[in-house]
């Protein structure tokens, strides 16, 4: 845990701001900090967690890339299903 003061708050996000950007709960960020997935510093006077803006932006970009990749995989799977299992529809019988 880093307790050094950093007067440039524009480079950091409070836990609520980071959670909003990542679309997760603040408790998730606390857990990620605990397991070392994301690093936070503490404001010396308040003890608030501050997350480096660049780290949060990197995670947002990774999440967006993963989402696009998953969407691409789903799209490819749908195309393959359509091509592999496509059967012409039976024509209605006259009558």
C-alpha positions as CSV (number, residue, x, y, z in Angstrom):
1,X,0.0,0.0,0.0
2,X,1.4,3.3,-1.1
3,X,0.8,6.2,1.3
4,X,2.7,8.9,-0.6
5,X,0.5,12.0,-1.2
6,X,-0.1,12.9,-4.8
7,X,-1.5,16.4,-5.3
8,X,-2.3,15.7,-9.0
9,X,-5.7,14.0,-8.5
10,X,-6.4,14.3,-12.2
11,X,-4.3,11.2,-12.7
12,X,-6.4,9.2,-10.2
13,X,-10.0,8.1,-9.8
14,X,-11.9,7.5,-6.5
15,X,-13.2,4.0,-6.1
16,X,-16.8,5.0,-7.1
17,X,-15.5,6.7,-10.3
18,X,-13.4,3.6,-11.2
19,X,-16.2,1.3,-10.4
20,X,-18.5,3.3,-12.7
21,X,-16.0,3.3,-15.5
22,X,-15.5,-0.4,-15.2
23,X,-19.2,-1.2,-14.6
24,X,-18.4,-3.2,-11.5
25,X,-19.2,-2.7,-7.8
26,X,-16.7,-1.0,-5.5
27,X,-16.4,-4.2,-3.6
28,X,-15.1,-5.9,-6.8
29,X,-12.4,-3.2,-7.0
30,X,-11.5,-3.8,-3.3
31,X,-11.2,-7.6,-4.1
32,X,-9.1,-6.9,-7.2
33,X,-6.8,-4.7,-5.1
34,X,-6.6,-7.4,-2.4
35,X,-5.5,-10.1,-5.0
36,X,-3.1,-7.7,-6.8
37,X,-5.1,-7.4,-10.0
38,X,-5.4,-3.6,-9.6
39,X,-3.2,-1.3,-7.5
40,X,-4.6,1.6,-5.4
41,X,-2.9,4.3,-3.3
42,X,-4.4,5.8,-0.3
43,X,-5.0,9.5,0.4
44,X,-3.0,10.2,3.5
45,X,-5.6,12.3,5.3
46,X,-8.8,10.5,4.4
47,X,-7.6,6.9,3.6
48,X,-9.7,6.9,0.5
49,X,-8.5,4.5,-2.2
50,X,-7.3,6.2,-5.4
51,X,-6.8,4.1,-8.6
52,X,-4.4,5.2,-11.3
53,X,-6.5,6.5,-14.2
54,X,-4.2,4.7,-16.7
55,X,-4.8,1.4,-15.0
56,X,-8.5,1.8,-15.1
57,X,-8.4,3.0,-18.8
58,X,-6.4,-0.1,-19.6
59,X,-8.9,-2.4,-18.0
60,X,-11.8,-0.6,-19.8
61,X,-10.0,-1.1,-23.1
62,X,-9.4,-4.8,-22.3
63,X,-13.0,-5.2,-21.4
64,X,-14.2,-3.6,-24.7
65,X,-11.7,-5.7,-26.7
66,X,-13.0,-8.8,-24.9
67,X,-16.6,-7.9,-25.6
68,X,-15.9,-7.3,-29.3
69,X,-14.0,-10.6,-29.4
70,X,-16.9,-12.4,-27.7
71,X,-19.4,-10.7,-30.1
72,X,-17.3,-11.8,-33.0
73,X,-17.1,-15.4,-31.8
74,X,-20.9,-15.4,-31.2
75,X,-21.5,-14.0,-34.7
76,X,-19.1,-16.6,-36.2
77,X,-20.9,-19.4,-34.3
78,X,-24.2,-18.2,-35.6
79,X,-23.0,-18.1,-39.2
80,X,-21.5,-21.6,-38.9
81,X,-24.7,-23.0,-37.4
82,X,-26.7,-21.4,-40.2
83,X,-24.4,-22.9,-42.8
84,X,-24.0,-26.3,-41.3
85,X,-27.5,-26.9,-40.2
86,X,-29.4,-24.8,-42.7
87,X,-32.2,-26.8,-44.5
88,X,-34.6,-25.4,-47.0
89,X,-38.0,-24.7,-45.6
90,X,-40.6,-27.2,-46.8
91,X,-43.0,-25.7,-49.3
92,X,-46.6,-25.5,-48.4
93,X,-48.7,-28.2,-50.0
94,X,-51.4,-27.0,-52.3
95,X,-54.8,-27.7,-51.3
